[in-house]
Amino acid sequence: MRNWLILVVAVALAALVALSNRPEEDATLAPATSSTPARVTKTAPPRGRETFVGSAACADCHRAQSDAYRSSHHARALVAPGAEGTAPFDESPFTSTFGGTTKFSSRGGAPVVTTPAPDGKSATYPVRYVAGVAPLQQLVVETERGKLQSLGVAWDTRPAADGGSHWFHVYGPKGVAPADSLFFTGSSQSWNHICADCHSTWVERRYDVASDSFDTRWAELAVGCEGCHGPGAEHVRTAKEGKPEPFSARLTRAEPWKPSATGSPTPRAQDEREVETCAPCHSRRLPLKEGFVASDAFLDSFEPDLLRPGRYHADGQVEGEVFEWGSFQQSRMHGAGVRCSDCHEPHSGKTLAQGNALCVRCHESSRFDTQQHSHHAGARAPQCVDCHMPKATFMQVHERRDHSIRIPRPDHSVAFGTPNACNGCHDGKPAAWAREALAKWNPASPARPHFVDALASDRQGSLEAPRRLRQLANDVAFPAIARATALERLGSYPSENTLRALRAALSSSDSLVVYGAVRGAALLPPPQRAQLLAPALQHEVRAVRVAAGKALAGAALTLLPASARAALERAFAEVQQSFAVSASRPETHVEQSAFELARGRLQEAEGALSRALRLDPCSLQAHLNLAELNRQRGHEAQSEREIRAALGCDERSAAAWHALGLWQVRAKQSRAALASLQKAVELSPTDPRFSYVLAVALAGGGDRSRAMRVLEAALKHRPNDASTLQALASYSREAGHSEREAELRKQLQQLQE
């Protein structure tokens, strides 16, 4: 019995620390070797509020642009309540299941909101700002210690005839429970941290950890000219002298597109400066430093979300609220050199033409704006965007189009369950019907290769996943964001082939590809990580250096060449800087604790976890990481207390039951341990880690038959999990099931090929 207890503990310890996943934040978070590109030192643009002059200073010399800007959503991204066109404060109430009744009124001429606080009692909060223009406006209220929070109840600005002109909850009629981080006082509704820098210009969060308070400042209330062009003080000063200095972010309009003989424009080289100017506020990303200004490289200030489940479907279509950048990166338009301003007037933000007229500016109307192309006649004919940029609705009323600008692929819907534009309209028909219709319309057009084959095979746990991911990663014809996603996932399938693919990608000239490769290499054993990632510590963009620093936190210095050790310390400093900019988030401190724990700095790890629990007393990851920290110190009673606290916060947490089972193993409570480990599997049957540990415990206790059943069930959810395959093969051999063992060994070999 003692042997299986030791084994169960050993195989699960690393998994406990892995519970401290990277924090998932809202998209609008922002702060103010020879084979790898060397770190580049650039002249830094001027920074600080004194270098900003405000949009009004631009109007004298740039009248046309200023007039267009004043009508834009950027100019009204954040305004004072009571401004023209903002929500009314007329005592009208709104009631939701969790949120109770909210009233909007005035006190002494100042707008206020009376709404249930986290304790359930009504409280009144001053409304400081109104965010957004249409189709909804959210209120920004002040709660305590300088905290500005986004209220979940918003104003629908659409006309009453279109279903608008009323208050509603952005998370649906029920609202959210007070314990949820999405409740208006929760960390996920922090205006200071999550929203401010994309609704104002050059935001300084000014968060103080000790007092949990904000003193947030900005250069301009809304998104002004300098939000996209950079600080303008020097430009204005020199313009008055007759020799204007250019802005740090010098953006130029491209030559207009002209359709070629094929009916589509000839591709041009992509100038990423413009796309990267828009990316910080039109992407889902995490901040890496404070003080971002236009002209900073996107990946030098942020780490972007790749094509992850919950954010994107396997084919890259929008699933969660990811805004536009990640979608546009996938598009053939981006690959052909299209920029944002090819479709949008940059100062007003409006499209350059309405309806199909926008698309035929580049695509020959006689070929594409026809019934022959759309196969829909007259009034039934959809617009180009209906088929190629289908809409998704967020916050109940905000329709946004998918900027991956794709050809509908109902064949992918049949194979992988992804959505398609055809069935978006013809929702009463099966995807196979749409697939057959498109095949009939275009019998001579072969389907283009697509990265969905690789990403879907990984999500489905296919044995083909490693090979397909490598093929995607190595094929420069596919979008960089898809290749980066494949490389990130490849680390889950360690093999010589994986090492070769990651090594090749780490020398790519595309920083996004390198970033994905670093994140993939982070999943490998420390010796392999150190060998691969030492050069990445000196990469030109911060996102790569920070990812490499995090990955190498647990690697012994002796594994690194002496020349890389100074670079590692610099990367560690940048990692800490990335934690500091998001220090108001409990998830940040959880991640910091894992980083410190990997470095063997137990006291610093404990401090980070204490900060996380002050911000969120029910942070499951914080409780479980603190339990692991106490285990390492030999404080088993404190370890149990933290695990029980996690279960008190969420009794349906599979991770907490798993941790309790491991603690019970160490406490030699064998029967209770098996029950807890079983509970974890029942709550999360798709996580092979939980099933594997339960199976090891069962087999170690003499119940090999049941252990094999647990592993067989796990394989149904994740057929390519190497640990599950290896354990089941071993137990099959012991049970004399030679044919099953051979089959499993063959599958293991397939993962290596």
N, C-alpha and C positions, 0 to 999 in steps of 0.2 A: 504493500500500500504506500509506503514512504516514497518509493521510486516514482509512482505516478503523480504524487503530490509535488515532488520537485520538478518533474517535467512540465506539469500544467503551469506552475509558476513561471518557469523559464520561458516557455513559448509565449506567454502573455504579457510580460513586463514591458516590452517595447510597445506593445499595442496600447497600453495605458497612456504612455506619454503621447502617443499619436492622437489621443482624444483631443488634444489641444490644436485643433485645426486652425488654419488661418481665419481671421475674422472676415465674415461676409458683410460688406457694407453697401449702402445704397450708392447708386452710380454717381451721384453728385458730390461725393466726398472729394474735397480738394484742399490744399493748403495755399494758404497763400504759398602669352608666348608668342611667338611669331605667327602662329596659326590663328590667333585671335586679334581683332583690331585693337591697337593700343589706345589707352585712355587719351582723349583729346582735351586739351585745355583751351577754352575759348574766352574771349573778352566778355565779361559779364555785362549785361545791360544794366542801366541804372535802376535802383530799387529804393523803396521807401515812399511813404505818402507824399513827401515833399517833392518828389519827381513827377507827380501827377497834377494835371491842371484842370481836369473836368471837361465834359463834352461841350459845354457852352463856349469854351475858348477856341474851339475848332470852327465854329460857325462862320466867322468873318471871312476866312479864306476858303472854306469848303462848304459853301451854302447849299449846293444841290445834295451833297451827301448828308449834310446835317438835316435838311428837310426830310429826306427819305428815312433817316434814322429815327426821327421823332415819331413816326407812325409805326415803328417796329415793336415787336414783343420784347426785344432787348431793352428798349427805352423804358418799358413799363414792367420789367421783370420784378421790381420791388418798388412799391409806392406807399405813400402815407395813406392811412384810411381816410375816407371822405373825399379822395380825389375823384375827378369825373369818371363815371363808368364803373366805380367800385361797388362792392356789395352793400346792401342797405342794413342799417341798424335801427329797426322799427319795432322792436319788441316781439318779432316773429319767433316762434319756438320750433325746435326740431327734436324729435324723440327717436332714440335707437334702443335696441334691446340691452346692450351692455352699457352704452353711454348715458342712458337716462335722457332727461330733457335739457337741451341747451337753448339759452335765450341770448339774443343779440340786441343790445340797447346802448344808451349813452348815459354817462354821468358827468355832469358839468361840461357838456359839450364834447367829451372824449368818449370814443367807442369802447365798450367793454363786452366781455362774454361771461355769462354765468353758466357754469356747467359742472357736472359731478367731478370731483377730484379723485385721486387714487383711493382715498378712504371711503368713497361713496357719498360723501357730503358735498353739497353744492358750494362752489367757491367762485369768486369773480376775479377775472384777469383782465388787465388792460391790453387792448389790441394795438400793437405797435406798427405793424405793417400789413399790407395786402400783397400777396405774391401771385403773379400770373395775370393774364388778360382774358383769354378764351381757350377752351370752352368752360373753364372753371377758374375760380379764384380761391386761394387758401389764405386763412388768417394766420398771422404770426403773433402769438401772445407772449408776454413776459411772465415767467413764473417766479423764480427766486435766484438770487446770486448771479444776476446777469444772464440767466438762461432764457433764450428765445426758442419757443417750441411751435411746431406746425400743428394747428388744430385739425383733427380728422374730419370735422364737419366743414364743408366748403359750399361756396355759392355757384350754382349752375348758371352761367351767363347766357345760355342760349335763350331765344325767345320762348315765351310760354307756349306758343303754337307748336314749337318743336320739342316740347317736353322739358323746357328749362325754366329759368326765373324762380328758383326755389333752393332751399338748403338741402343738402344730402350728405351722406357719409361716404368718404372715398373708399372705404373697405366694405361697403354694402350696408343694407338696412340694419343689420345687427350691430355694426360697429365693432369695437375690439374690447376685450376685457382689460381692467386696470392693470393686471399683472403682466400683460403682454408688452414687449418693448415697443410695439407699434401704437400703444396708447399715447395720447398726445403729450404726456409728461415723460414718456420713455426715451431711452437713449437713441432709438431709431427715428425719433421725431425731432432731434436736436437741430434747430435751424442753424445755430452757430457753427456746428461741425459739418453737417451733411448738406445743407442747402445753400448757405450764404455765399460761398465764393462763385457760384454759378448764377446768382441773382444780383450780385453786386460786383464792383470793380476793386480788385486788389484787396482782398480781405485778410485781416490779421485776426485769427481766432482769439489769441491771448487767453488761453485756458490755464488755470492754476490748479495743479493736481492736489496740493495740500488742502485747499479750501473748496475744491470741486466747484469752481466759479469761472465765469467768463467776463472778459472786458473787451468784447469784440469791436474792432474798428474797420473802416473801409475807406477807400479813396473817393468813391462815388456810390451813391445809394443803389442805382440800377446798373445794368451792364452798359458801360459807356464806350466811347471810341477807343479809349486806352485799354479796354478789356481785350481788344483784338489787335491793336496796333502797338501796344506797349506804352510806357510812360512818355508824356509829351512835353515836359517842361523844357528840356533842351531844344526840342524842335520849335516850340513857340518862341523861345528866346532868340534863337538864330534866325528864325523867319522874320522877326522884327528888325533884325540887322541886315536883311536882304539875302542871306545865305543859309537857308533852312537845312539843318541836319536831318537825314532820313530817320524814320522811326527804327527802333530795334527790330520790329517785325515788319519788314518791308514787303507788302503784299501787292502783287501786280496781276492785272487781268490778263487771261490767256487770249490768244487769237481765237475768233469764233470758229466753231467746227463747220466743216463743209462735207456733206455726204459724198462718198466715193462711188465708183461704178457698182459696188456691191449693194449700194443703198444705205450703207452704214459708214460713219466717219473712219478715216484712217487713224489708227492709234498714235498717240504722242507720248513723249516721256512724262512720267508723273512727277510733278513738283509737289512734294509732300508738305511744303511750308504752309500752304493754305489749309490742307486737310488737318494738319497738326495744330493749327490755330483754333480750329473748331472742336477738335477731339476732346480737350479737357472737360467741356461741358456737354458733350454729345456722346458720351461713352460711359460704360460701367467700369469704374477703376478705383484704386486705392491711392491715396497720396503718399509720396515718399519724402517730401520736404515741405517746409513752409516757404511762402514767398514766390510762388509761380508767377511769371509774367509772360506775356506773348513773346514769342521768339525762342523760348526755352523748348528744347526737344521734348516731345510728349513722353517718351520713355525715360527721359532724364528726370521727370517730375512725378510720374505715375506708373503703377503697374496695372495693366489692363486685365479685365476678365477675358479669358479665352472661351472657346465654344463648349461650355460646360452644361451638363444636364440642369434643368431648371431655369437656365438663362436662355439657352438655344436648343432647338430640336437637333437631332443628329445630323440633319442636312443643313444646319446653320440658320434655319428660319427662326424668327423671334418667338421665344416662349415666355420669357420674363421681361421685366422692364429694363432693357439694355440700351435704349436710345438708338443712335444711328451709326456710330463709328464702326463697331464690330460687324455690323451687317454690311456696310459699304465696303469694308476691307475685303469681303468675300466676292464682291461683284466683278463682273467682266468690265463694267464701266471704270471702276478704279484701276483695274489692270490695264485699261486702254488709255489712262491718263486723264480721265474726267475728274474735275474738281467740284467742290460744293457750288462755286459761283457759276458753273456752267448751267445750273438749273435755278439757282436762287440769286436774286439781287442782294449783294452782301450787306447793304445798309438798311434796306427795308425788311429783308428776310423773306420777302414774297417770291413766289416762283416768277420766272421771266415771262411766262405765258400761261394761259389757262387751258385745261383739258389736254387733248392730244396735240394742240399747237406747241406745247412745250417739247414734246418728244420729237416732233417732225422738224424741229430746228436742227437736229443732227441726223435723224433717220428719215430717209426718203419717203414722203407721204404717199407717193404713187405705189409704193411697195408695201408699206406697213399700215397706213391708215385706210385700210380697205376691208370690205367684207370677206374677200378672199383670204386675208390674213387672220381676221378675228373669227371667221365662221359664225358670226352673229349678224343678223340683219336689222336695219332700221333702229327703232327705239330700243330693241333688245341688245344692241351692240354695247359691250362694256367699253370703258376708256382703257387706254394702254395700262394705266396704273392699276386698274382693277385686276388684271391678269398678272402683271409683272411686279407690282408692289402692293400686295394685299394688305388690308388694314388689320390691326389688333387694337383692342380697346383696353385702356388702363384707367385707373381711378374712376371707374364706372362710366365716364362720359368722354374721355379723351382718346380719340381715334388717331393712331399713328401708323404710317405706312412703313413697310419693311424695305429698308434701303439696300438689301442685297440684290434687288432688281433682277429677278430670276425668271427663267422659263418654267411654267407649271410642270410638275413631275408627278402625276398621279401614279406612275409606276413605282416611285419611291414610297408613296402612301400604302400601296399594296404590300410592298416588301418590308417596310420598316415602320409603318404607322405614322409617318409624318403628314402634316396637313398639305393641302394643295389648293390653289386658287379656284379651280373648277368646282370642287365640292364645297368651297366656301359659299358659292351661290347655289349650286345644285345639291343642297345638303340632304335631299331625300334620296339621292342616288348613291350607290356604292362606288368606292374608288376604282374598282375594276371597270365599271362603266365608263368613267372618265379616261382611264388608261386606253381602253379600246377606241374611244372616240378620237383621241389625239393620234393614235397609230393609224387610224383610217384617214384622217386629214393629211397626215404627213408620212406616207408610206416610204418615201425615199430618204427621209431624214433620220439617220441613226442617232440614238440617244448619246449625248455627250458623257464621257466619264465624269464621275462626281465623287467628292470625298466622303459622301454619306456611307459608301460601302465600308470604309475603314472605321469611321467613328461609330456607326451603328453596330458593327461587329464587336467592337470593344464594349459598348454599352450592354449588348446582349450576352456578353461572356463567351463569344464564339472562339473556338480553337484557332480559327483563321485570323483572329485579331492581331497578334504580333506581326505576322507577315504583312497584312494589309496596312497596318499603321506604319511600318517601315517603308512600304512602297509609297504611301502618301508623303511621308517625311522627306523622302529622297527626290520627289518629283517637283521640280521648280515650276512646272506648268500650273500647279494648284496655288491658291492664295496663301500668303504667308501665315495668316491667322489660322488656317486649317492645318498647315504643316506644323505650326507651333503647338497646336492642340494635340496632334498626333504624337509629337515628341514628348510632351508632358505626360501623356498616357503610357508611352513606351516604357518608362521607368518601372511600371508595374509588372513588366515581363522581362526580368533580367536574363540575359544570355549574351553570348559573344556577338551575335548579330545585333542585339540591342546596343551593345557598347560601340560597335562600329558605326551604327547610324547616329548615335548621340555625338560621337567624336567628330564625325563629318559635319554635323549641323552646328557644332560649337565654333567652327571656323567660317560659318556663313557670313556674308556681307550684310545680311538682313538682320537687324537687331531683334526684331520680333521672333524670328526663327531661333536665334541664340537664346533668347529668354525662355522659350518653350523647352529647348534642350536642357538648359540649366535646371528647370523645374522637374524635368524627367530624371535627370541624373541625381537629383536630391533624394530619389527613392531607392537608390542603389546602396550597397554596403559601403561603409566609410572609406576603406582603402581605394575602391574604384572611384568614389566621389572625389577624393583628394586628387587623384591622378588626372581626372577629367577636368575638374573645375578650377584648378589653380590659375590657369591663364584668364579665366572669366573674371577674376577679381580685379583685373585691370582693364576691363572692357570700357568703351567710351560712354555707355549710358548707365545711369544709376540703377535702373530696374534690373539689369543683368548683374551688376555688382552686388546689389542687396540680396537678390535671390541666391547668388553664389555664397555670400556671407552666411545666410541662414542655413544653407545646405551643409556648410563646412563647420558649423558650430560644434558638432559632436565628433569631428575628426581630430585625431591627435596631431599636434604640430610636427611630430617626427615623420608623418606621412607626407608633409608638404616640403617642396624644395625650399631651401633657406631664402632664396630670392623672392618667394611669394609670401613670406611671413609678415612683412611690413604692409603689403597690400591687403592681407587678411585683417590686420588690425584696423586699417582704414575702412574696409568693408564693414567690419563690426561697428565702427562709429556711425556709418551711414545707416546700418540696421537700427541702431538705437535712435537715430534721428527720425527714422520712419515711425518708430513707436511713439516718439514724443509728439509728433504732429497729430496723432490720433488718440492721445492719452485720455480723452473724455469718454472713450468707448471701453466697456469692460472686456470685450473680446480682445482688444489690443494687449491688455495686461496679461490675459491668459496666454496669448502667443508669446509675449515677452518672457513669461515664466518658463515656457518650454525651451525657448532659446537659451535662457540662463541655465536651466537644468542640464541641457545638452553640453554646456561649457563647464559643468561641475560647480557652478556658483549657486549653491543651495540657498544661501541667505538672500541673495538678490531675487532668486526665483520665488521664495516665500513672500518677499515684499511685494512683488508684482501680483501674486495671487491675493494677498490681503487687499491691495488696491482694487482688484477686480470685484471682490466680494463686497467692498464698501459701495461700489457703484451699482452692483446687482447682487443682492444677497442670495438669489436663486440661480446664479450662474453654474450650471451643471459641470461645465468643463473646469471651472475654477475649483469647485469642491473635489472633483475627481483627480485633478492634478495635485491638489494639496494632499489628498490621500496618498498618492504615489510618492510625493516628497516625504511625507511622514514615514512611509514604508522604508524608503532609502535610509532614513535616520534611525530606523528601528523602533519608531513610536507607533506600534500597532494599534493601541487604543485610540489615539488621535486619528489614525487612518480610518478605522471603522466609523468614527464619529462623522468624518467628512462624507463618507459614502452614504451613511444613513441620512445625512442632511440633503444630499443630492436626491435620494429617493423621496424625502419629504417634500421636495420641490416638485418632483415629477416621478410618480410611482410607476409610470410607463416608460421610463428611460431604460432602454436595453443596455446602454453602456454602464449605467449605474448598477443594474443587476449583475452584469458581467464582472464589474469590479468587486461587488460584494462576494460573488462566488470565488474569486481569486483570494480575497481576504479570508474567507472561510476555509479555503484549501490550506493557507498558511497557518490558520488556527486549528487545523486538523479536525474540522467539523465536516467530515466527508459527505454525509447524507445531505446536510444543508447546502453544501457547496454545489452538489449535483443539481439540486432543486433550483438554486439561483442561476446557475449556468444554463439550465433548461429554460428558465423564464426569459433570459436574454435572447435565446434562439427563437422562442415563441413570439417575442415582441419584434424581432428584426430577423426574420428567416432568410432575407436576401443578403445578409452580411456573412460571408464565409468565415470570417475570423471567429465569430461567436460559435458557429457550428464546429469548427475545427477544435477549439479548446474543449468544448463539451465532449467531443468524440475522444480526444486524448484522455480526458478524465474517466470516461466510461470504460475505455479499453484498459486503462491502468488499474481500474477497480475490478477487472475481470469480466466485464460485459462487452466483449468484442462485437458480438452480433448486433447489439443496439448501437454501438459506435459506428458500425458500417452503415446501418440504416440512416443515422444522422448525416453521415457524409454523402450518401447517395442522394438524400433529399437536398443537401446543399448544392450538389452538382447540377441539379435541375434548375437552380436559380443562377448559378455561376459556373458553367461547364469548364471554364478555362482557369480555375483557381489552382495554382500549382501545389500549394500546401495540401489542399483537399485531395487532389489526385494522388499525391505522394503517400499520404497517410492511408488512403483507401487501398492503394496498391499493396502497401506493406501488410495491412490487415487481411487483404484477400490472399496473399501468399501464406500468411500464418494459418488461415482457415482452409487452405488447400484448394482455393478457387483459382486455379492456374490460368484458365481462359480469361477470367475477369481481370486478373493481374496483368496479363499480356496486353489486353485491350487498354488498360489504364496507362501502362508503360508506353504504349504507342502514342497515346494522347499527350503524355508528358514530352515525348520526343518531338511531337508536332509543334509544341510550344517553343521549342528551341530552334526549329528550322527557319 
